[in-house]
Amino acid sequence: MTNIAATASPPTATAAALPTRLAKGFVDRLVIIIPYVWLLFFFLVPFIIVFKISLSQTAIAMPPYTPVLDFGDGISGFFAGFRELNFDNYTLLIQDALYFNAYVTSVIIAAISTVLTLIVGYPIAYGMARAPATVRPMLLMLVILPFWTSFLIRVYAWIGILKPEGLLNELLLSLHIISDKLQILNTYNAIFIGIVYSYLPFMVLPLYSSLEKMDYSLIEAAQDLGCPPAGAFWKITFPLSLPGVIAGCLLVFIPAVGEFVIPDLLGGSQTLMIGRTLWNEFFNNRDWPVSSAVAVILLLVLTIPIMFFQQAQARAQEQGK
């Protein structure tokens, strides 16, 4: 009898544990599903709406376009719209040099700003990672502190600093470093300064996260073997911090390409960037279809290289295994 009871107990325990495993499996799937649902409603659906508007025709109405694909006409009317479908708005972007130059200029400015932000942010992140553990929270707070102030107010503050009668020129003149006022505002240099200042925390935080986890005994071992400090940095520290470098560069480059506020306020009216072009088409010209096409192409310009980069990273990780 004892043996029979002992034999019967495991199925009972298994049956009791089955709901727990099912609940755990449901929670695991829910954790995976929630981000996909978030992307579906806040990225894919708005993108489809913008893409649908980009295929429409401009009209003097409210909203200022005539939709080609309209669900209000029923299924038959919706499919009938495919026969009238055209990509004239996208053809205009190719034919008009204004849009091509705006894309190229935006990518160049964003790339230069990203490199400058990396040059400025890496020493800051390295110093924070090497600082005593008791000081690191305060340094981290100083990096995050600018986020507590309005982005627009911080950009306006740079106008007061960079204008000909601003604080920077007055300081340089008082120190007799320059003899005449510098024209910094309304130039590309002002845009670089504004982007580097505004997006510096996005570069510092990923770098700090990577550098803080690094085993600095590797550097000591390299120096014991005769490697100079500069060589140890380029052979050990920088390669180990590459994940933070890549993450920081992406976090700075992607929003900098479509930046509008900084070029508009610090770069002046002559600055040609795709964010300003998109604003003019949408609000000044009220050409929603063309502005939607500009936004779709901008998204593809940013998304496709990132996808290829992620695939290359995945292949590199598989080869490393």
C-alpha positions as CSV (number, residue, x, y, z in Angstrom):
1,M,0.0,0.0,0.0
2,T,2.8,2.3,0.8
3,N,4.4,1.7,-2.6
4,I,1.2,2.3,-4.4
5,A,0.7,5.7,-2.6
6,A,4.3,6.7,-3.4
7,T,3.8,5.7,-7.0
8,A,0.5,7.7,-7.3
9,S,1.9,10.9,-5.7
10,P,4.1,12.1,-8.7
11,P,1.2,12.4,-11.2
12,T,-0.7,14.4,-8.5
13,A,2.3,16.7,-8.1
14,T,2.7,17.1,-11.8
15,A,-1.0,17.9,-12.2
16,A,-0.8,20.5,-9.5
17,A,2.3,22.1,-11.1
18,L,0.7,22.3,-14.5
19,P,-1.4,25.5,-13.9
20,T,1.7,27.1,-12.5
21,R,3.7,26.3,-15.7
22,L,0.8,27.5,-17.8
23,A,0.6,30.8,-15.9
24,K,4.3,31.3,-16.2
25,G,4.2,30.6,-19.9
26,F,1.3,33.1,-20.3
27,V,3.3,35.8,-18.4
28,D,6.4,35.1,-20.5
29,R,4.3,35.5,-23.7
30,L,2.6,38.6,-22.4
31,V,6.0,40.2,-21.7
32,I,6.9,39.6,-25.3
33,I,3.6,40.7,-26.7
34,I,3.3,44.0,-24.9
35,P,6.3,45.7,-26.8
36,Y,4.9,44.4,-30.1
37,V,1.5,45.8,-29.4
38,W,3.1,49.1,-28.4
39,L,5.0,49.3,-31.7
40,L,1.9,48.3,-33.6
41,F,-0.3,51.1,-32.2
42,F,2.4,53.9,-31.8
43,F,4.7,53.2,-34.8
44,L,3.2,50.9,-37.5
45,V,-0.3,52.3,-37.5
46,P,0.8,56.0,-37.6
47,F,3.3,55.0,-40.3
48,I,0.6,53.4,-42.4
49,I,-1.6,56.6,-42.0
50,V,1.3,58.8,-43.1
51,F,2.1,56.5,-46.0
52,K,-1.6,56.6,-47.1
53,I,-1.5,60.4,-47.0
54,S,1.7,60.5,-49.1
55,L,-0.2,58.7,-51.9
56,S,-3.0,61.3,-51.9
57,Q,-3.5,64.4,-54.0
58,T,-3.2,68.0,-52.7
59,A,-6.6,69.8,-52.4
60,I,-7.9,73.0,-51.0
61,A,-9.9,71.5,-48.2
62,M,-9.7,70.4,-44.6
63,P,-7.7,68.3,-44.4
64,P,-5.8,69.6,-47.4
65,Y,-5.7,66.4,-49.5
66,T,-7.9,64.0,-51.4
67,P,-7.4,60.4,-50.3
68,V,-6.9,57.9,-53.0
69,L,-7.5,54.9,-50.8
70,D,-10.6,55.6,-48.8
71,F,-12.3,53.0,-46.6
72,G,-15.5,55.2,-46.6
73,D,-16.4,54.0,-50.1
74,G,-16.5,50.4,-49.1
75,I,-14.3,47.5,-50.1
76,S,-15.1,48.0,-53.8
77,G,-14.2,51.7,-53.7
78,F,-11.1,50.9,-51.7
79,F,-9.8,48.4,-54.3
80,A,-10.9,50.8,-57.1
81,G,-8.5,53.3,-55.7
82,F,-5.6,51.0,-56.5
83,R,-6.2,51.7,-60.2
84,E,-5.7,55.4,-59.6
85,L,-2.7,54.9,-57.3
86,N,0.4,56.9,-58.2
87,F,3.7,57.9,-56.7
88,D,3.9,61.4,-58.0
89,N,4.8,62.8,-54.6
90,Y,7.8,60.5,-54.4
91,T,8.8,61.3,-58.0
92,L,8.8,65.0,-57.0
93,L,11.3,64.3,-54.2
94,I,13.6,62.8,-56.8
95,Q,13.2,65.5,-59.4
96,D,13.5,68.5,-57.1
97,A,17.1,69.0,-56.0
98,L,15.9,70.9,-52.9
99,Y,14.8,67.7,-51.2
100,F,17.9,65.7,-52.1
101,N,20.2,68.5,-50.9
102,A,18.1,68.7,-47.7
103,Y,18.6,65.0,-47.0
104,V,22.3,65.0,-47.8
105,T,22.9,68.1,-45.6
106,S,20.9,66.7,-42.7
107,V,22.9,63.4,-42.8
108,I,26.2,65.3,-43.0
109,I,25.4,67.6,-40.2
110,A,24.1,64.8,-38.1
111,A,27.2,62.7,-38.7
112,I,29.6,65.5,-37.9
113,S,27.6,66.4,-34.7
114,T,27.6,62.7,-33.7
115,V,31.4,62.5,-34.0
116,L,31.8,65.8,-32.0
117,T,29.4,64.5,-29.4
118,L,31.4,61.3,-29.1
119,I,34.7,63.3,-28.8
120,V,33.2,65.4,-26.0
121,G,31.2,62.7,-24.3
122,Y,33.7,59.9,-24.1
123,P,36.1,61.6,-21.7
124,I,33.2,62.6,-19.5
125,A,31.9,59.1,-19.4
126,Y,35.4,57.7,-18.8
127,G,36.0,60.1,-15.9
128,M,32.6,59.2,-14.4
129,A,33.4,55.5,-14.6
130,R,36.8,55.9,-13.0
131,A,35.5,58.2,-10.3
132,P,35.0,56.8,-6.7
133,A,31.8,54.9,-6.3
134,T,30.5,57.5,-3.8
135,V,30.8,60.3,-6.3
136,R,29.3,58.6,-9.4
137,P,25.6,59.2,-8.4
138,M,26.3,62.9,-8.1
139,L,28.1,63.0,-11.5
140,L,25.3,61.1,-13.1
141,M,22.8,63.5,-11.7
142,L,24.8,66.4,-13.2
143,V,24.5,64.8,-16.6
144,I,20.8,64.2,-16.3
145,L,20.1,67.6,-14.8
146,P,19.7,69.5,-18.1
147,F,16.7,67.3,-18.9
148,W,14.8,69.0,-16.1
149,T,14.8,72.2,-18.1
150,S,12.7,72.7,-21.2
151,F,14.6,71.9,-24.4
152,L,13.3,75.0,-26.1
153,I,14.5,77.3,-23.3
154,R,18.0,75.7,-23.4
155,V,18.2,76.3,-27.1
156,Y,17.0,79.9,-26.7
157,A,19.7,80.4,-24.0
158,W,22.4,79.6,-26.6
159,I,21.1,82.5,-28.7
160,G,22.0,84.8,-25.9
161,I,25.4,83.2,-25.6
162,L,26.3,83.1,-29.3
163,K,24.9,86.3,-30.7
164,P,27.3,89.1,-31.6
165,E,26.4,91.0,-28.4
166,G,26.2,87.8,-26.4
167,L,28.2,86.4,-23.5
168,L,30.8,84.5,-25.5
169,N,31.9,87.5,-27.6
170,E,31.9,89.8,-24.5
171,L,34.1,87.3,-22.6
172,L,36.5,86.9,-25.5
173,L,36.8,90.6,-26.0
174,S,37.3,91.3,-22.3
175,L,40.2,88.7,-22.3
176,H,41.7,90.3,-25.4
177,I,41.6,86.9,-27.2
178,I,39.7,88.5,-30.2
179,S,39.7,92.0,-31.5
180,D,36.4,91.9,-33.3
181,K,33.1,90.2,-32.6
182,L,32.7,86.7,-34.0
183,Q,29.7,85.7,-36.1
184,I,28.7,82.4,-34.7
185,L,24.9,82.6,-34.6
186,N,23.1,81.7,-37.8
187,T,25.9,79.5,-39.0
188,Y,26.5,75.7,-39.1
189,N,28.9,76.1,-36.2
190,A,26.0,77.2,-34.0
191,I,24.0,74.1,-35.1
192,F,26.9,71.9,-34.1
193,I,27.2,73.5,-30.7
194,G,23.4,73.3,-30.1
195,I,23.2,69.6,-31.2
196,V,26.3,68.6,-29.2
197,Y,25.0,70.4,-26.1
198,S,21.4,69.1,-26.4
199,Y,22.2,65.4,-27.2
200,L,25.4,65.0,-25.0
201,P,23.5,63.0,-22.3
202,F,22.3,60.5,-24.9
203,M,26.0,59.8,-25.6
204,V,27.4,59.9,-22.1
205,L,24.8,57.6,-20.5
206,P,25.4,54.5,-22.8
207,L,29.2,55.1,-22.7
208,Y,29.1,55.3,-18.9
209,S,27.1,52.1,-18.7
210,S,29.6,50.2,-20.8
211,L,32.7,51.7,-19.1
212,E,31.4,51.1,-15.6
213,K,31.1,47.4,-16.2
214,M,34.6,47.0,-17.6
215,D,37.2,45.1,-15.7
216,Y,40.0,47.6,-15.2
217,S,42.4,44.9,-14.0
218,L,42.9,44.2,-17.7
219,I,44.5,47.6,-18.2
220,E,46.7,47.0,-15.2
221,A,47.8,43.7,-16.6
222,A,48.5,45.3,-20.0
223,Q,50.6,48.0,-18.4
224,D,52.5,45.4,-16.3
225,L,53.4,43.7,-19.6
226,G,54.9,46.9,-21.0
227,C,51.9,48.4,-22.9
228,P,51.8,52.2,-22.7
229,P,48.6,53.9,-21.4
230,A,47.6,55.0,-24.9
231,G,48.1,51.6,-26.3
232,A,46.1,50.0,-23.5
233,F,43.2,52.4,-24.1
234,W,43.0,51.6,-27.8
235,K,43.5,47.9,-27.5
236,I,41.4,47.2,-24.3
237,T,39.2,50.1,-23.1
238,F,37.9,51.4,-26.4
239,P,37.0,47.9,-27.9
240,L,35.2,46.9,-24.7
241,S,33.2,50.1,-24.8
242,L,32.1,49.7,-28.4
243,P,28.6,48.7,-27.5
244,G,28.2,52.0,-25.6
245,V,29.8,53.9,-28.5
246,I,27.4,52.4,-31.0
247,A,24.3,52.9,-28.8
248,G,25.3,56.5,-28.1
249,C,26.0,57.3,-31.8
250,L,22.6,55.9,-32.8
251,L,20.8,57.8,-30.1
252,V,22.4,61.1,-31.2
253,F,22.5,60.5,-35.0
254,I,18.9,59.4,-35.5
255,P,17.1,62.4,-33.9
256,A,19.8,64.8,-35.2
257,V,18.9,64.0,-38.8
258,G,15.4,65.2,-38.4
259,E,16.1,68.0,-36.0
260,F,14.1,71.2,-36.6
261,V,14.3,73.5,-33.5
262,I,18.1,73.8,-33.3
263,P,18.7,74.6,-37.0
264,D,15.7,77.0,-37.1
265,L,16.8,79.0,-34.0
266,L,20.6,78.7,-34.2
267,G,21.2,78.1,-37.9
268,G,19.0,80.9,-39.3
269,S,16.8,81.0,-42.4
270,Q,19.5,79.8,-44.8
271,T,20.0,76.5,-43.1
272,L,18.8,73.6,-45.3
273,M,17.8,70.5,-43.3
274,I,15.1,68.0,-43.9
275,G,13.3,68.8,-40.6
276,R,12.9,72.4,-41.7
277,T,11.8,71.4,-45.2
278,L,9.2,69.1,-43.7
279,W,7.9,71.9,-41.5
280,N,7.6,74.3,-44.4
281,E,5.8,71.8,-46.6
282,F,3.4,70.8,-43.8
283,F,2.6,74.2,-42.3
284,N,3.5,76.9,-44.8
285,N,2.7,75.3,-48.1
286,R,0.0,73.0,-46.5
287,D,1.1,70.2,-48.9
288,W,0.4,67.3,-46.6
289,P,1.0,64.6,-49.3
290,V,4.4,65.8,-50.2
291,S,5.4,66.4,-46.5
292,S,4.2,62.8,-45.7
293,A,6.3,61.5,-48.6
294,V,9.3,63.4,-47.1
295,A,8.6,61.8,-43.7
296,V,8.4,58.3,-45.2
297,I,11.6,58.7,-47.1
298,L,13.3,60.1,-44.0
299,L,12.1,57.1,-41.9
300,L,13.4,54.7,-44.5
301,V,16.8,56.5,-44.7
302,L,17.2,56.0,-40.9
303,T,15.6,52.5,-40.6
304,I,17.2,50.6,-43.4
305,P,20.9,51.2,-42.4
306,I,20.0,50.3,-38.8
307,M,18.4,47.0,-39.9
308,F,21.6,46.1,-41.9
309,F,23.7,47.1,-38.9
310,Q,21.7,44.8,-36.6
311,Q,22.0,41.9,-39.0
312,A,25.8,42.4,-39.3
313,Q,26.0,42.5,-35.5
314,A,23.9,39.3,-35.2
315,R,26.2,37.6,-37.7
316,A,29.3,38.8,-35.9
317,Q,27.9,37.4,-32.6
318,E,27.2,34.0,-34.2
319,Q,30.7,33.8,-35.7
320,G,32.1,34.8,-32.3
321,K,30.3,31.8,-30.7
